[in-house]
Amino acid sequence: MLYRETGQYKSSYAADQQIFPIAQDRYLFWAFMVFACVVPPLFGNDYLFQVILFPVMCLGLCALGLNILTGYAGQISLGTGGFMAIGAYSFFKITTSFPELNILVVFLLAGLISAIFGVLIGIPSLRIKGFYLAVTTLAAQFFVEWCINRIDWLSDYSPSSTIGAPPRELFGILVMGPDAPSWAKYLLMLGIVFVLTLCAKNLVRGRIGRSWMAIRDMDIAAELIGIRPLATKLSAFAIGSFYIGIGGAMYVMFYLENVDPEAFGIFVTSFPVLFMIMIGGLGSILGSYLGAAFIVLMPVFLRNFFPLLQIDIPSHVIQHVEYMLFGGLIIFFLIVEPAGLARLWQIVKEKLRQWPFPY
């Protein structure tokens, strides 16, 4: 009885098409945002920030970028780690070359550089698709790894091509570097993720998003009704790479703080991010973050579950259990619920709206 739209009348098209047309959804969302802005900074510890919140936000933003490209536009990509590396190394070079530059501007520039490379890699998408496009993006991943290992200028001539997070301030508050407080990093990351997610939600609900989905469903029919395939696909590559680049920069500068090129390998970043959107739900903004939370929290749960039961299991065995669970869940969702966790959440909401007589 508490979750129904009965009596909630809309007097305009804009009111009917808002992101949360049901008042209860709006209240729940803003309550969650107030909780996220207040409770972790006041009561969270370093374990909560470093092990859970930071990786969920960073990888969730990368998963959102990949979901725009693959879930909404239908362009398969296996080069997520390469775009993350481009964003991270671009951020590092810009902020070390221009230390006085505002950190938000540096994030924007790093995302734009990643978007430019995304457009270059997406040019062949007009001629090739499916498996061959995936191989092309995989080749781009290997090319980026080769560049950051061979071009010493990208890492300021570090012997191991390692980059780190230099200390930077925003509005007089230290938000980056080893001495920056975790709550300051968290609030900055939360703000960036909130703004970019809101932009993505409006994009996919508008003309650009409808063009992406038309190309995804049937590109020939989309072209016949006036949608330009090359411009649409390149826009998906550009915007998706922009999000992945910013997520990769946050992944290094706020979460890991010190990385080498191995941190962007295909098995370290590209495949896990792909699993996130498969488990969370293709073509879903919420599914990107649900999948990221699941992939991040599952190893944490397993590492704490067995010791809680006083069962001594070696760490490498737990890691193999993780791989088995991820593989099994991917097969399960592909067969039972291809739309992933986001669809399950939608089903729960539909049943609550029809309670006590759900079908």
C-alpha positions as a Python dict, from the first residue, in 0.01 Angstrom:
ca = {
    (1, 'M'): (0, 0, 0),
    (2, 'L'): (294, 233, 53),
    (3, 'Y'): (447, 195, -292),
    (4, 'R'): (181, 286, -548),
    (5, 'E'): (136, 567, -794),
    (6, 'T'): (-240, 592, -735),
    (7, 'G'): (-337, 955, -698),
    (8, 'Q'): (-7, 1091, -829),
    (9, 'Y'): (-132, 1290, -1124),
    (10, 'K'): (95, 1447, -1386),
    (11, 'S'): (-9, 1777, -1538),
    (12, 'S'): (271, 1807, -1797),
    (13, 'Y'): (477, 1592, -2030),
    (14, 'A'): (796, 1688, -1845),
    (15, 'A'): (651, 1568, -1514),
    (16, 'D'): (547, 1239, -1670),
    (17, 'Q'): (891, 1185, -1825),
    (18, 'Q'): (1104, 1271, -1523),
    (19, 'I'): (1364, 1021, -1405),
    (20, 'F'): (1159, 921, -1100),
    (21, 'P'): (791, 966, -1192),
    (22, 'I'): (677, 796, -869),
    (23, 'A'): (721, 1007, -556),
    (24, 'Q'): (833, 711, -344),
    (25, 'D'): (1125, 651, -581),
    (26, 'R'): (1233, 1014, -548),
    (27, 'Y'): (1215, 1001, -169),
    (28, 'L'): (1411, 675, -159),
    (29, 'F'): (1678, 808, -393),
    (30, 'W'): (1734, 1133, -206),
    (31, 'A'): (1732, 950, 128),
    (32, 'F'): (2004, 722, -10),
    (33, 'M'): (2205, 1022, -131),
    (34, 'V'): (2180, 1193, 209),
    (35, 'F'): (2289, 869, 374),
    (36, 'A'): (2583, 833, 130),
    (37, 'C'): (2695, 1192, 187),
    (38, 'V'): (2666, 1192, 567),
    (39, 'V'): (2715, 847, 718),
    (40, 'P'): (3039, 719, 554),
    (41, 'P'): (3236, 1044, 606),
    (42, 'L'): (3130, 1063, 971),
    (43, 'F'): (3141, 699, 1074),
    (44, 'G'): (3334, 511, 802),
    (45, 'N'): (3681, 370, 861),
    (46, 'D'): (3969, 317, 621),
    (47, 'Y'): (3866, -44, 558),
    (48, 'L'): (3521, 65, 439),
    (49, 'F'): (3666, 329, 208),
    (50, 'Q'): (3964, 138, 67),
    (51, 'V'): (3809, -207, 30),
    (52, 'I'): (3447, -132, -60),
    (53, 'L'): (3348, 224, -145),
    (54, 'F'): (3644, 337, -356),
    (55, 'P'): (3656, 33, -588),
    (56, 'V'): (3276, 24, -624),
    (57, 'M'): (3262, 388, -739),
    (58, 'C'): (3568, 367, -966),
    (59, 'L'): (3480, 39, -1131),
    (60, 'G'): (3110, 126, -1136),
    (61, 'L'): (3188, 435, -1344),
    (62, 'C'): (3404, 224, -1579),
    (63, 'A'): (3121, -30, -1605),
    (64, 'L'): (2881, 254, -1687),
    (65, 'G'): (3107, 363, -1974),
    (66, 'L'): (3127, 8, -2106),
    (67, 'N'): (2750, -30, -2068),
    (68, 'I'): (2696, 280, -2281),
    (69, 'L'): (2915, 128, -2551),
    (70, 'T'): (2805, -235, -2529),
    (71, 'G'): (2470, -238, -2351),
    (72, 'Y'): (2310, 62, -2523),
    (73, 'A'): (2497, 90, -2853),
    (74, 'G'): (2570, -281, -2903),
    (75, 'Q'): (2942, -232, -2978),
    (76, 'I'): (3137, -511, -2810),
    (77, 'S'): (3461, -400, -2645),
    (78, 'L'): (3734, -594, -2465),
    (79, 'G'): (3968, -297, -2431),
    (80, 'T'): (3829, -140, -2113),
    (81, 'G'): (4163, -170, -1935),
    (82, 'G'): (4334, 20, -2218),
    (83, 'F'): (4093, 313, -2189),
    (84, 'M'): (4136, 311, -1813),
    (85, 'A'): (4513, 329, -1862),
    (86, 'I'): (4479, 616, -2108),
    (87, 'G'): (4271, 812, -1858),
    (88, 'A'): (4504, 737, -1566),
    (89, 'Y'): (4830, 819, -1746),
    (90, 'S'): (4676, 1129, -1907),
    (91, 'F'): (4568, 1252, -1566),
    (92, 'F'): (4914, 1184, -1425),
    (93, 'K'): (5094, 1370, -1704),
    (94, 'I'): (4861, 1670, -1695),
    (95, 'T'): (4863, 1712, -1318),
    (96, 'T'): (5243, 1674, -1294),
    (97, 'S'): (5305, 1911, -1587),
    (98, 'F'): (5054, 2171, -1462),
    (99, 'P'): (5032, 2128, -1083),
    (100, 'E'): (4837, 2451, -1038),
    (101, 'L'): (4552, 2329, -1262),
    (102, 'N'): (4222, 2255, -1087),
    (103, 'I'): (4183, 1882, -1029),
    (104, 'L'): (3831, 1881, -1177),
    (105, 'V'): (3968, 2030, -1499),
    (106, 'V'): (4237, 1762, -1503),
    (107, 'F'): (3970, 1491, -1477),
    (108, 'L'): (3781, 1651, -1765),
    (109, 'L'): (4092, 1668, -1984),
    (110, 'A'): (4188, 1308, -1904),
    (111, 'G'): (3838, 1197, -2003),
    (112, 'L'): (3856, 1396, -2327),
    (113, 'I'): (4190, 1239, -2420),
    (114, 'S'): (4042, 895, -2358),
    (115, 'A'): (3740, 993, -2570),
    (116, 'I'): (3967, 1093, -2860),
    (117, 'F'): (4137, 753, -2853),
    (118, 'G'): (3794, 592, -2829),
    (119, 'V'): (3686, 764, -3150),
    (120, 'L'): (4003, 650, -3328),
    (121, 'I'): (3951, 292, -3216),
    (122, 'G'): (3581, 309, -3303),
    (123, 'I'): (3631, 415, -3666),
    (124, 'P'): (3648, 52, -3792),
    (125, 'S'): (3309, -17, -3626),
    (126, 'L'): (3128, 98, -3941),
    (127, 'R'): (3275, -194, -4136),
    (128, 'I'): (3314, -464, -3873),
    (129, 'K'): (3098, -580, -3586),
    (130, 'G'): (3060, -858, -3331),
    (131, 'F'): (3359, -1082, -3278),
    (132, 'Y'): (3583, -889, -3516),
    (133, 'L'): (3513, -560, -3340),
    (134, 'A'): (3591, -724, -3006),
    (135, 'V'): (3926, -842, -3147),
    (136, 'T'): (3998, -488, -3269),
    (137, 'T'): (3940, -341, -2923),
    (138, 'L'): (4150, -620, -2774),
    (139, 'A'): (4434, -525, -3010),
    (140, 'A'): (4397, -165, -2892),
    (141, 'Q'): (4431, -288, -2534),
    (142, 'F'): (4761, -460, -2616),
    (143, 'F'): (4883, -153, -2806),
    (144, 'V'): (4814, 74, -2506),
    (145, 'E'): (4995, -167, -2273),
    (146, 'W'): (5292, -168, -2511),
    (147, 'C'): (5299, 213, -2524),
    (148, 'I'): (5296, 268, -2149),
    (149, 'N'): (5569, 6, -2109),
    (150, 'R'): (5791, 149, -2384),
    (151, 'I'): (5732, 526, -2376),
    (152, 'D'): (5907, 639, -2057),
    (153, 'W'): (5779, 996, -2094),
    (154, 'L'): (5429, 883, -1996),
    (155, 'S'): (5548, 783, -1648),
    (156, 'D'): (5799, 1068, -1607),
    (157, 'Y'): (6083, 826, -1684),
    (158, 'S'): (6005, 593, -1395),
    (159, 'P'): (6220, 275, -1425),
    (160, 'S'): (5917, 46, -1386),
    (161, 'S'): (5667, 276, -1567),
    (162, 'T'): (5496, 328, -1231),
    (163, 'I'): (5275, 629, -1166),
    (164, 'G'): (5146, 762, -835),
    (165, 'A'): (4902, 1012, -694),
    (166, 'P'): (5070, 1349, -623),
    (167, 'P'): (4922, 1564, -344),
    (168, 'R'): (4655, 1799, -475),
    (169, 'E'): (4401, 2029, -311),
    (170, 'L'): (4049, 2132, -406),
    (171, 'F'): (3909, 2448, -247),
    (172, 'G'): (4185, 2435, 12),
    (173, 'I'): (4120, 2072, 112),
    (174, 'L'): (4375, 1798, 40),
    (175, 'V'): (4184, 1547, -175),
    (176, 'M'): (4463, 1350, -343),
    (177, 'G'): (4790, 1197, -232),
    (178, 'P'): (4902, 957, 43),
    (179, 'D'): (4818, 1204, 321),
    (180, 'A'): (4472, 1299, 194),
    (181, 'P'): (4189, 1195, 430),
    (182, 'S'): (3969, 916, 301),
    (183, 'W'): (3648, 1113, 359),
    (184, 'A'): (3770, 1396, 133),
    (185, 'K'): (3855, 1152, -149),
    (186, 'Y'): (3521, 981, -101),
    (187, 'L'): (3312, 1299, -123),
    (188, 'L'): (3496, 1414, -436),
    (189, 'M'): (3450, 1074, -600),
    (190, 'L'): (3084, 1064, -499),
    (191, 'G'): (3027, 1407, -653),
    (192, 'I'): (3195, 1309, -980),
    (193, 'V'): (3006, 979, -1000),
    (194, 'F'): (2673, 1150, -922),
    (195, 'V'): (2712, 1417, -1190),
    (196, 'L'): (2833, 1177, -1459),
    (197, 'T'): (2563, 922, -1380),
    (198, 'L'): (2294, 1190, -1400),
    (199, 'C'): (2431, 1299, -1739),
    (200, 'A'): (2436, 938, -1861),
    (201, 'K'): (2078, 882, -1746),
    (202, 'N'): (1957, 1183, -1941),
    (203, 'L'): (2162, 1086, -2245),
    (204, 'V'): (2013, 739, -2274),
    (205, 'R'): (1660, 877, -2228),
    (206, 'G'): (1700, 1131, -2510),
    (207, 'R'): (1761, 1135, -2882),
    (208, 'I'): (2120, 1016, -2855),
    (209, 'G'): (2026, 717, -2642),
    (210, 'R'): (1741, 621, -2875),
    (211, 'S'): (1986, 633, -3166),
    (212, 'W'): (2226, 404, -2980),
    (213, 'M'): (1953, 151, -2907),
    (214, 'A'): (1828, 161, -3266),
    (215, 'I'): (2178, 85, -3394),
    (216, 'R'): (2210, -191, -3134),
    (217, 'D'): (1882, -360, -3227),
    (218, 'M'): (1912, -337, -3609),
    (219, 'D'): (2162, -105, -3767),
    (220, 'I'): (2030, -137, -4124),
    (221, 'A'): (1676, -44, -4021),
    (222, 'A'): (1814, 243, -3811),
    (223, 'E'): (2001, 377, -4114),
    (224, 'L'): (1685, 356, -4325),
    (225, 'I'): (1494, 579, -4081),
    (226, 'G'): (1764, 846, -4092),
    (227, 'I'): (2009, 755, -3816),
    (228, 'R'): (2371, 795, -3925),
    (229, 'P'): (2557, 477, -3820),
    (230, 'L'): (2910, 619, -3814),
    (231, 'A'): (2823, 929, -3609),
    (232, 'T'): (2610, 724, -3368),
    (233, 'K'): (2872, 455, -3314),
    (234, 'L'): (3154, 705, -3276),
    (235, 'S'): (2951, 903, -3022),
    (236, 'A'): (2904, 584, -2820),
    (237, 'F'): (3278, 513, -2836),
    (238, 'A'): (3361, 871, -2740),
    (239, 'I'): (3120, 900, -2447),
    (240, 'G'): (3185, 547, -2321),
    (241, 'S'): (3562, 602, -2338),
    (242, 'F'): (3519, 938, -2163),
    (243, 'Y'): (3352, 768, -1868),
    (244, 'I'): (3602, 483, -1861),
    (245, 'G'): (3894, 728, -1875),
    (246, 'I'): (3767, 926, -1576),
    (247, 'G'): (3695, 602, -1391),
    (248, 'G'): (4048, 481, -1465),
    (249, 'A'): (4195, 808, -1337),
    (250, 'M'): (3999, 777, -1012),
    (251, 'Y'): (4095, 409, -990),
    (252, 'V'): (4462, 505, -979),
    (253, 'M'): (4467, 844, -809),
    (254, 'F'): (4218, 772, -530),
    (255, 'Y'): (4202, 395, -488),
    (256, 'L'): (4538, 235, -574),
    (257, 'E'): (4750, 555, -556),
    (258, 'N'): (5053, 376, -704),
    (259, 'V'): (5035, 140, -1002),
    (260, 'D'): (5237, -8, -1284),
    (261, 'P'): (5111, -108, -1631),
    (262, 'E'): (5023, -458, -1508),
    (263, 'A'): (4728, -308, -1317),
    (264, 'F'): (4547, -253, -1649),
    (265, 'G'): (4582, -603, -1790),
    (266, 'I'): (4294, -772, -1964),
    (267, 'F'): (4242, -1021, -1682),
    (268, 'V'): (4281, -755, -1412),
    (269, 'T'): (4042, -487, -1540),
    (270, 'S'): (3890, -556, -1883),
    (271, 'F'): (3724, -889, -1807),
    (272, 'P'): (3606, -797, -1453),
    (273, 'V'): (3438, -480, -1585),
    (274, 'L'): (3274, -685, -1861),
    (275, 'F'): (3148, -930, -1597),
    (276, 'M'): (3003, -637, -1403),
    (277, 'I'): (2770, -531, -1681),
    (278, 'M'): (2677, -891, -1761),
    (279, 'I'): (2580, -965, -1401),
    (280, 'G'): (2440, -619, -1329),
    (281, 'G'): (2244, -590, -1653),
    (282, 'L'): (2322, -480, -2008),
    (283, 'G'): (2159, -152, -2104),
    (284, 'S'): (2100, -41, -1746),
    (285, 'I'): (2252, 251, -1555),
    (286, 'L'): (2167, 96, -1220),
    (287, 'G'): (2294, -243, -1335),
    (288, 'S'): (2645, -102, -1386),
    (289, 'Y'): (2674, -16, -1018),
    (290, 'L'): (2493, -328, -898),
    (291, 'G'): (2737, -541, -1096),
    (292, 'A'): (3035, -346, -964),
    (293, 'A'): (2912, -381, -606),
    (294, 'F'): (2860, -754, -655),
    (295, 'I'): (3204, -815, -807),
    (296, 'V'): (3375, -609, -534),
    (297, 'L'): (3176, -745, -239),
    (298, 'M'): (3184, -1114, -333),
    (299, 'P'): (3559, -1161, -261),
    (300, 'V'): (3523, -957, 60),
    (301, 'F'): (3234, -1180, 169),
    (302, 'L'): (3420, -1502, 92),
    (303, 'R'): (3738, -1391, 271),
    (304, 'N'): (3538, -1312, 586),
    (305, 'F'): (3275, -1586, 567),
    (306, 'F'): (3499, -1890, 608),
    (307, 'P'): (3702, -1749, 901),
    (308, 'L'): (3371, -1657, 1066),
    (309, 'L'): (3276, -2025, 1053),
    (310, 'Q'): (3625, -2112, 1182),
    (311, 'I'): (3706, -2294, 858),
    (312, 'D'): (4069, -2266, 758),
    (313, 'I'): (4086, -2239, 379),
    (314, 'P'): (4398, -2114, 194),
    (315, 'S'): (4363, -1782, 15),
    (316, 'H'): (4437, -1934, -327),
    (317, 'V'): (4148, -2179, -281),
    (318, 'I'): (3914, -1891, -198),
    (319, 'Q'): (4031, -1717, -515),
    (320, 'H'): (3943, -2025, -719),
    (321, 'V'): (3601, -2033, -551),
    (322, 'E'): (3552, -1672, -660),
    (323, 'Y'): (3626, -1760, -1022),
    (324, 'M'): (3385, -2054, -1006),
    (325, 'L'): (3110, -1837, -860),
    (326, 'F'): (3161, -1562, -1117),
    (327, 'G'): (3152, -1810, -1405),
    (328, 'G'): (2848, -1989, -1267),
    (329, 'L'): (2659, -1666, -1207),
    (330, 'I'): (2735, -1537, -1556),
    (331, 'I'): (2594, -1860, -1706),
    (332, 'F'): (2296, -1840, -1470),
    (333, 'F'): (2208, -1484, -1565),
    (334, 'L'): (2258, -1548, -1938),
    (335, 'I'): (2009, -1838, -1920),
    (336, 'V'): (1758, -1735, -1651),
    (337, 'E'): (1769, -1354, -1645),
    (338, 'P'): (1977, -1199, -1924),
    (339, 'A'): (1892, -848, -1797),
    (340, 'G'): (2084, -919, -1476),
    (341, 'L'): (2044, -781, -1126),
    (342, 'A'): (1881, -462, -1253),
    (343, 'R'): (1590, -665, -1394),
    (344, 'L'): (1550, -855, -1066),
    (345, 'W'): (1528, -523, -882),
    (346, 'Q'): (1269, -404, -1133),
    (347, 'I'): (1061, -718, -1079),
    (348, 'V'): (1069, -662, -702),
    (349, 'K'): (946, -305, -751),
    (350, 'E'): (665, -419, -982),
    (351, 'K'): (547, -675, -726),
    (352, 'L'): (557, -416, -448),
    (353, 'R'): (344, -181, -656),
    (354, 'Q'): (80, -457, -695),
    (355, 'W'): (94, -587, -341),
    (356, 'P'): (-99, -765, -189),
    (357, 'F'): (-203, -916, -522),
    (358, 'P'): (120, -949, -728),
    (359, 'Y'): (95, -1166, -1034),
}
